[in-house]
Amino acid sequence: MIGYLAGKAQFTDNNHIILNVNGVGYELSVPETLLQRGIVTNQDLELYVYTHVTEANLQLFGFESLQQKKLFLKIISINGVGPKLGLAILSDLSVKGFLQAVFNGDVTRLTKVSGVGKKTAERLVMELKDKLKAEVMFEPEVAANDDFQSDNRLTEVQQALQSLGYHENIAKRVVKDLRVTENDTTQSLIKKSLMQMQKQG
């Protein structure tokens, strides 16, 4: 079973990417948020992979982080939620955004995802809330920073990234994904942002 792949982007289309790993092309379904970052041919990528096997098919799903992959596995463990819908959820919501919706019982936000009805959204909240809180990597404190414009430090980080030549949309996305603590300064957050962007290629 494939759990991780590192290679170069060969081709992207909608929710799919072909990753060239030492001359072998692996086709993976990935969240739209990854493709929206502007993946280019021959760009180095590392993806955490979930291998979905059925009698008729074998399908690979790729994720930018182990946390995102683990959240995907939690989501598809819910009755009635398959890999396709799980991918749609993570294409519409960041990890932090999904955690915030679940921890706050925000069924309305979850139903805005294409394919998620009210009953499914209620099951996601009811069955995942305690399970996700029980795991350190899904602690809810990160969700409080989702509206990053309310934090002056993050606004300054975004402005700094733009002054370095990064596009506004890219700067916003990177800043929004930052893990922020009370002890972080603007300078430490800029450093975190730059390191995060280097990892993403």
C-alpha positions as CSV (number, residue, x, y, z in Angstrom):
1,M,0.0,0.0,0.0
2,I,1.4,3.4,-1.0
3,G,1.5,5.9,1.9
4,Y,3.9,8.6,0.6
5,L,5.3,9.8,-2.7
6,A,7.9,12.3,-3.6
7,G,8.6,13.4,-7.2
8,K,8.0,16.0,-9.8
9,A,4.6,17.3,-11.0
10,Q,4.1,16.0,-14.6
11,F,0.5,17.0,-15.3
12,T,-2.4,18.6,-13.4
13,D,-6.1,18.7,-14.3
14,N,-9.0,19.6,-12.1
15,N,-8.6,17.4,-9.0
16,H,-5.9,15.3,-10.4
17,I,-2.1,15.4,-10.6
18,I,0.4,13.0,-12.2
19,L,3.5,12.7,-10.1
20,N,6.7,11.5,-11.8
21,V,8.5,9.3,-9.3
22,N,11.8,8.1,-10.9
23,G,10.1,7.7,-14.3
24,V,6.9,6.2,-13.0
25,G,3.8,8.4,-13.2
26,Y,1.3,8.1,-10.4
27,E,-2.1,9.6,-10.9
28,L,-3.5,11.1,-7.7
29,S,-6.7,12.8,-6.8
30,V,-5.9,15.9,-4.7
31,P,-7.8,18.7,-3.0
32,E,-8.4,21.7,-5.2
33,T,-6.6,23.9,-2.7
34,L,-3.3,22.2,-3.7
35,L,-3.8,22.9,-7.4
36,Q,-4.9,26.5,-6.7
37,R,-1.4,27.1,-5.5
38,G,-0.3,27.1,-9.1
39,I,1.6,23.8,-9.5
40,V,4.0,23.9,-12.5
41,T,5.6,21.1,-14.5
42,N,8.7,19.6,-12.9
43,Q,7.9,21.2,-9.6
44,D,9.1,19.0,-6.7
45,L,6.2,17.7,-4.6
46,E,5.8,15.5,-1.5
47,L,2.4,14.0,-0.9
48,Y,1.0,11.8,1.8
49,V,-1.0,9.2,0.1
50,Y,-4.2,7.2,0.9
51,T,-4.6,4.1,-1.3
52,H,-8.3,3.3,-1.9
53,V,-8.9,-0.2,-3.1
54,T,-12.2,-1.7,-4.3
55,E,-12.9,-4.8,-6.4
56,A,-13.1,-2.7,-9.5
57,N,-10.6,0.0,-8.9
58,L,-7.5,1.3,-7.2
59,Q,-7.3,5.0,-6.6
60,L,-4.7,7.2,-5.0
61,F,-5.4,10.3,-3.0
62,G,-2.6,12.8,-2.2
63,F,-2.4,15.4,0.6
64,E,0.1,18.1,1.4
65,S,0.5,17.2,5.0
66,L,0.1,14.2,7.3
67,Q,-2.5,16.1,9.3
68,Q,-4.6,16.6,6.2
69,K,-4.4,13.0,5.3
70,K,-5.3,11.9,8.8
71,L,-8.3,14.2,8.8
72,F,-9.4,12.8,5.4
73,L,-9.3,9.3,6.9
74,K,-11.4,10.5,9.9
75,I,-13.9,12.1,7.5
76,I,-14.4,9.0,5.3
77,S,-14.8,6.8,8.4
78,I,-18.2,8.4,8.9
79,N,-21.0,6.3,7.5
80,G,-22.1,7.6,4.1
81,V,-19.0,9.6,3.4
82,G,-16.8,8.1,0.7
83,P,-13.4,9.3,-0.6
84,K,-15.0,11.5,-3.3
85,L,-17.0,13.5,-0.8
86,G,-14.1,13.5,1.7
87,L,-12.0,15.1,-1.1
88,A,-14.7,17.7,-1.8
89,I,-14.8,18.7,1.8
90,L,-11.0,19.3,1.9
91,S,-11.2,21.1,-1.4
92,D,-13.7,23.5,0.1
93,L,-12.3,23.8,3.7
94,S,-8.8,24.0,5.1
95,V,-7.9,21.7,8.0
96,K,-8.4,24.6,10.3
97,G,-11.7,25.6,8.6
98,F,-13.1,22.1,9.0
99,L,-12.0,21.8,12.6
100,Q,-13.6,25.1,13.4
101,A,-16.9,24.0,11.8
102,V,-16.9,20.7,13.7
103,F,-15.8,22.1,17.1
104,N,-18.4,24.9,16.8
105,G,-21.1,22.6,15.5
106,D,-21.5,24.8,12.4
107,V,-23.7,22.5,10.4
108,T,-24.6,25.4,8.0
109,R,-21.0,25.9,7.0
110,L,-20.5,22.2,6.3
111,T,-23.7,22.0,4.1
112,K,-22.2,24.7,1.9
113,V,-19.8,21.9,0.6
114,S,-21.1,20.4,-2.6
115,G,-22.6,17.0,-1.8
116,V,-22.9,17.5,2.0
117,G,-26.5,17.5,3.1
118,K,-27.8,18.5,6.5
119,K,-27.9,14.9,7.9
120,T,-24.3,14.2,6.7
121,A,-23.1,17.5,8.2
122,E,-24.8,16.6,11.5
123,R,-23.1,13.2,11.5
124,L,-19.7,14.8,10.9
125,V,-20.2,17.1,13.9
126,M,-21.6,14.5,16.2
127,E,-19.2,11.7,15.4
128,L,-16.0,13.6,14.9
129,K,-16.1,16.4,17.5
130,D,-14.8,14.3,20.4
131,K,-12.6,12.1,18.3
132,L,-10.7,15.1,16.8
133,K,-10.4,16.8,20.2
134,A,-8.8,13.7,21.6
135,E,-5.9,13.9,19.2
136,V,-3.1,16.4,19.8
137,M,-2.7,17.2,16.1
138,F,-6.3,18.2,15.8
139,E,-6.4,20.6,18.9
140,P,-8.9,23.3,18.3
141,E,-6.7,26.2,19.3
142,V,-5.5,26.6,15.7
143,A,-9.1,27.3,14.5
144,A,-9.3,30.5,16.4
145,N,-6.8,32.1,13.9
146,D,-8.8,31.3,10.8
147,D,-9.9,34.9,10.5
148,F,-6.3,36.2,10.3
149,Q,-7.3,39.7,9.4
150,S,-8.2,40.3,13.1
151,D,-4.6,39.7,14.1
152,N,-2.3,42.7,13.4
153,R,0.8,40.4,13.4
154,L,-0.6,38.3,10.5
155,T,-1.6,41.4,8.6
156,E,2.0,42.6,8.9
157,V,3.3,39.2,7.8
158,Q,1.1,39.3,4.7
159,Q,2.3,42.8,3.8
160,A,5.9,41.7,4.3
161,L,5.5,38.7,2.0
162,Q,3.9,41.0,-0.7
163,S,6.8,43.4,-0.3
164,L,9.1,40.5,-1.1
165,G,7.3,40.0,-4.4
166,Y,4.8,37.3,-3.5
167,H,1.3,37.6,-5.1
168,E,-1.4,38.8,-2.7
169,N,-3.5,35.6,-3.0
170,I,-0.4,33.5,-2.2
171,A,0.6,35.6,0.7
172,K,-3.0,35.4,2.2
173,R,-3.1,31.7,1.8
174,V,0.3,31.1,3.4
175,V,-0.5,33.4,6.3
176,K,-3.9,31.8,6.8
177,D,-2.3,28.3,7.2
178,L,0.2,29.5,9.9
179,R,0.1,27.9,13.3
180,V,0.2,30.9,15.6
181,T,0.9,31.1,19.3
182,E,0.7,34.0,21.8
183,N,4.5,34.1,21.9
184,D,5.0,34.5,18.2
185,T,6.3,37.9,17.0
186,T,5.8,39.4,13.6
187,Q,9.4,38.5,12.7
188,S,9.1,34.9,13.9
189,L,5.9,34.5,11.8
190,I,7.6,35.9,8.7
191,K,10.3,33.3,9.2
192,K,7.7,30.6,9.6
193,S,5.9,31.8,6.4
194,L,9.1,31.7,4.3
195,M,10.0,28.2,5.6
196,Q,6.5,27.0,4.8
197,M,6.7,28.4,1.3
198,Q,10.1,26.7,0.8
199,K,8.6,23.3,1.8
200,Q,5.7,23.8,-0.6
201,G,8.2,24.5,-3.4
